[in-house]
Amino acid sequence: MKAELIAVGTEILLGDIVNTDAQVISQGLSELGIDVYYQTVVGDNPERLERVIREAKERADIIITTGGLGPTLDDLTKETLAHVFGKGLVLHQQSLDHIRRFFAEIGREMTANNEKQAWLPEGCVPLHNDWGTAPGCAFEADGTHVIMLPGPPRECEPMFRYRAMPYLYPLAGGCIVSHNVRVFGLGESAMEDILHNEMATMTNPTIAPYAKTSECFARITAKADTQEEAEQMLKPVVDRVVSALGEYVYGVDVDSLEQVVGKMLTERGMTLSVAESCTGGLVSKRITDLPGASAYYKGGVCSYANEVKMAVLGVSAETLESVGAVSPEVAEQMARGVAKCMDTDVGVGITGIAGPDGGSEQKPVGLVYISVWMEGKQQTHKMHGSLGRDRVRNQAASTALDMIRRMLLQGTN
């Protein structure tokens, strides 16, 4: 089957936001074996939107739209699609009740125009939105399947994954199941090289490599008549991939390194504190972004200045004078110092040069030292980051989390 994606929103055309929805949906459709031949971005103009829809209707089996489902006058996706496919709009009471509850829960008065979001094309399958107010919907008419999703990525991604994909499963001809093997410390090309023979010879299940910031993952996908059959096909392949990638695998079907570390600390009843210089609190932010972090995370010190390193963390003035703030010795003293200061089982120290300035021939931009102290044992890593300040900081934060993960594993082996 062929699908076409239509993103509705003048703000995308103006460059005010990036159309990340298209990437998420295209990847998901690829998992289902549904081809995407065209992607279109159109502004909030009913005439141009209608023209784009009519073109898509002639060449696609599935049309998926994002955006234009809100309460304002320029949100016209539903109205235009209903017009093109000859459908009226009817009030969906459950969606209206959901919108009213949403406003009541946040303590704001619901304005009358919000009711507009609850009017859906007659005969459609409503797609409940647990991540916002505007419901999505799906219908089939004139041999074409139409799916409407909200535009904000925080709503669109889960709506596609948990609402649209189940609708699409039968159209794809069977059940599609995927598992993601998450990897840190191994580049996408190196991972693909390790898995090359499997990837080249397998057709069902399939293995596809993907790169993310400072890490990558392998998605293993199987297609079968039932989920149980797909899972039986996937298990031996997932096991082989995990075995082949070895120590670089930090989890299967997990969200992040910080999630894995948090779970491990909780299971062991251990506590963590972090002392950060060049990462500026990024490790602490990633840890505390997760609910329940207070069970294992006691706190952090953002010790940019040497005075803070000395006064709060107990870093030696002699060490700073002799080898400088960006050194393995200082990272180690930071890790021990924060663990002592916070009375935690694990302490992390990070110091480096994120750039773009401040480097030298001896200590170039991107040089970072990361040290993890854990119940009297300590490991220190020298990292050479690149590709800009944000990339260096994110890579350092992920490296620190992966070091904690590995030390926790060593402690149980």
N, C-alpha and C positions, 0 to 999 in steps of 0.2 A: 504494500500500500504506500501511497505517496501523501505526505503531509506538507502543508504550507503554514508558516508562522507570520502573523501580522501583529506588530507592536504598534499600539496607538498612543500617541503623545507628542505634542509639539516640543516638549522639554527635551526629548531624545534628539529630535532634529536640530535643536539649537545647541546641542552638546552640553546641556546643563547636567544630564545624567547619562550613564552608560547602560546600554541594553544588555545587562547580564542575564535577564530572563531567557533570552534566545539561546544562550550557551547551555543553561541548565536543561531547557526543554529539548534541545537538539541531542544532547548526550543521553537523555532518558529515552527519546524515540529511537536512537541507535541501539540501545539495549533491547528494545522491543522488536527490532528488525524492521522498523518503519523508516522509509527514506524521506529526507527533507531536500526538496529541490529548489525551493525559493524561500527567502526571508524578506519581509518588507517592513519598513517603518513609515508610518503615515501620521500626519498631524491631526489635531482635533478639528477636522473639517468634514462634515457629513457627506458632501459631494465626492471629495477625493477618497474618503473611506469606502463609500459605496462602490466606486469604480474599482478599487483594489480588491474588495470582496468578490465582485462579479468576475474579475479575472481569475482569482484563486478558485472560485467555484468551477470554472471550466477545466482546470488542470490538476486539481488535488482531490484526493478521497477524504482527507481530513483537513479542516481548517482550525487552527488554534490561535486565538487572539489573547493579547495581554494588554491590560490598561483600559481606561474608559468606562469603568463600572462604578465610579464614584457618584456622589450626590449632586455635583454641580452641573450647570447647563451645558458645559462642553464635554461632559461624559456621555457619549452617544453611541458607544459600541453596541450595546444590546438593541437599542432602537433601530440602528442601521442594519444590523444582521437580521433582526425580525422582519424588517421591511423587505430586504432582498429575498428572504426565504418565505415570505407570505405568511408570517405568524403574527398574532396579536400578543400583547403583554398582559399578564394577569398577576394579581397580587399573591405572593407566596407568604402565607401567614407565619409559618415557622421562621422564615428569614427575618420577617419584621419583628417577631418576638425576640429573636437573637439580638438584633440591632438595639432594641429598647433595653434589653438586659445589659448590653455592653455599656451604654451611656449611664445607666443607673449605677453600675459597678464602679465607674470612674468618677461618679459624682457630678456629671455634666448634663445639662438639659439637651435633649435631642431635638434639633430643629426639624421643621416639617420636610425640608428637602431630602433628609436622610431616608425617608420612606421610599424614595425613588429607587434605592438600591434593592428593594425587596420585590420589585416588579420584574418578572421573568417571562421569557417566551413561552407561550402555551404549549403544553405537552413535553416540556423539557425535563431533564433529570437535574434537580438542584444539586450543587456541590457545596456542602456546608463549609464555611470558613471559620476555623477555630483560631485563626491568627489575625483576624481583622473583622471588619463589618460587612464588606461587600461580598455576597455569595457568588460563586461561579455557577456555571450551568453547562449542560451538554444536550444536544438533540441531533436527530438525523432527519434530513429532508432532501428530496430530489437526489438521493443517492450519495449525499455528502454528509459526513459527520462534522459537527461544529462544537468546539469547546471554548468557552470564555473563562479567562482567569484574570484576577486582579493584577495590577501592574507592580506595586511595591515588591521588591525581591523577597523581603521577609515574609510576605504572604504568598507570592507566586510560587516560590520553590517548594514549600511544603504542600501547597494546594495541588501542584502538578504531581508531586511524588505520591501523595496519599489520597488524592481524589481523582485526578485525571488518569493516572496510569492504570488503576483498577478498571476504569471505564474502557480503556484501550486494550486491555489484555485479550478479551475475546476477539477483537478486531485483528489482533496480531496473530491469531490462530494458535492458541495454546497458552500455557502459563510460562512467564518469564521470571526467573529468580536470579539475583546477583549477590555476590559477597565481595567486599572490598578488603584486600590485604594491605594494611597501612605500613609504610616504610619510612625510616629516617636514617640519614647518613649514607645513602646510596642514590646516585643520580638516576634519572629516568633512562638514559642510554645504557648505563651499566646494568640496571635492572632488566631492561629489554634484552641485553646480551645474554644474561643468565637464563632468561626464560625463552630465548629465541626458538629453540627446537619445539618446545611445547606450543608456542604461539603459531608457528609455521604449519604445524601438522593438525591442530585441533580445529574442528568446525562446530562442535556442540558437545560440551561447553566451549566457550571462547575465552581467551585471556587478552585484556587490553590494558596497556600502561597509560597512566595519567600523571602529569606533573602539577604540583602545587608549590606555593612559596616555601622554599627550604625543605621540601619533602616530596614524596610521590606515593602512588598506590597502584596496585594491580586489581582490576575489576574482573572477576570470573563470573560468567553469565551462562546459564543453561536454559534451554527451552524444552518443555515437556507438556504432556497432557494435564498433569496435576502438579501441585507444588511439592508433594511428597516425592514424586518421581524426579523432579528437578533437583531437589535436595540430595537425593541418592547419587545423582550424576555429579553434583558439585563437590561432595565431601572428599573423595580421593584426590581431586584436582587441587582443591584448596590446601589439603595436607601436603601435596607435593610442592606447591608454590611456597608455602611457609617453610618447608624443609630446605628448599633451594636457596631462599633468601636469608635464612638463618637469623643471626643476631640482629639484623637490620629491621626485622619485623617487630613492630610494637603493638600490634593488635589486629584483629579481624572484626570488621563492622563496628569500629569505634570511631568517635568523632575527632579526637585530638590527643596529643601527648599529655596535656594537662589533665584530661579526663582519666587516662590510664594511671598516671602518677597519683592522682587523688584517690582513686580506688585502691591502689596498692598500699598507700599510707594508711587509709582507713582500715583495711583488712589487717594490717600489722599493728594498729594502735599507735602509730608514730606521728610525730609532729615536725613541722617544717618552718624555717624562716629564711629570708633571702636578703642579701646585701648587694645592691646594684649600683654601678657607676654609669658606664656607657649605655646600658639598656634603659636607664631612667625609670625603673619601676614596671617595665613591660612584663617581666616574669610574674611579679605580684599581681598585675592586672589579669593576666591570662588565668592564673590560679583562682582568683576571686571572682572571675566571670561565671564560674560554675556554682550552682547552688550547693550548699552543704560544705563549702570549703572551710568554714570555721571549725569543723571537727578536727582538721589536721594542720591548718595554716595559722600560725600565731601572729605573724607580722613581717614587715620588711623595713629596710633602711635604704633610702636613696642617697648614697654617699658620693655625690659629685665632687665635693671639695675635699682636699686632703685633711683639712681641719676636722671634718666630720668623720673621716676614716679613722683618725687618731682618737678623737674625743669620745665617739660613740662605739666604735668597733675595736678599739685597742690596737690599731695598726701602728707599728713601730716607726717613730720619726727617723731612726737610723736607716730602716729599710727603704723608706720613701726617698731619703737622701741618696742612698747608695745605688739603688736599682730603678727608682722611679715608680710612679703610681701604676703604670702599665707593665706589670711583671707577674710571674707566677707566685713569687713570694707574697706580694700584696694580696692577690686573689685568695691565697691560702689563709692569710691572716684575717681577711674579711669574712671568709666562710666560718672559721673557728670563732671569730669575734661575735658574729651575729647569732650563732648557735648558743654561745655563752650568754649573750645579752638577753636573748628571748627564751632561754632555757628550753631548747628544742633538740630532738634526736638528730635532725638533719639541718645543716647550714650550707648555704650557697653563696659564693663570692664571685662577682663578675666585674672585670675592669678591662677597658680597651679604648680604642680610637675608632669611633663610628664614622667620623668624617663630616663633611668633605675636607675639612682642614685639620691641622694638628699633627700630621704624620711627619716622619723623618725617614732617612735611609735605614736607620737601625730599627725604628718602630714605625712601619708604614700604616697608612689608613687601612682599616679592616682587621688589624691585629687585636685579638681579644684573648684574655686568659680567663678560664672558668674553672673554679674549684668547688668540689662538693665534699663536705665533711659529714661523716655519718658514724655516730657512736664510736668515735676514736679512730676510724679509718678515713683516709683522705685520698682523693684522686683529682688531678689537675690536667686540664686540656688546653692546648694552644690552638687557636682557630685563626684562619686567615679568611676573612669575609671579603666580599666584593659586590659590585653592582649597586652602590649607593648606600646612604645612611640607613634608610628603613630596612633594606635587605640585610645589612650587617647586624642591626639590632634584633631583627626577627630570627635570623640564623643563630645568633648567640643565645637568645631566649630558648629556642627549640633545643639547642645543644645542651643547655643546662638541664632542661627537663628530661632529655634522653639519658644524660649521665645519672640523674637520680634514679630513673627507671632501671638502668643496668646495675647500679649498686644495690638497689633493693632486690633484684633478681639474684645477684651474687650472694646476698645475705641469706637466701633461702635455699641455695643449692649446696 
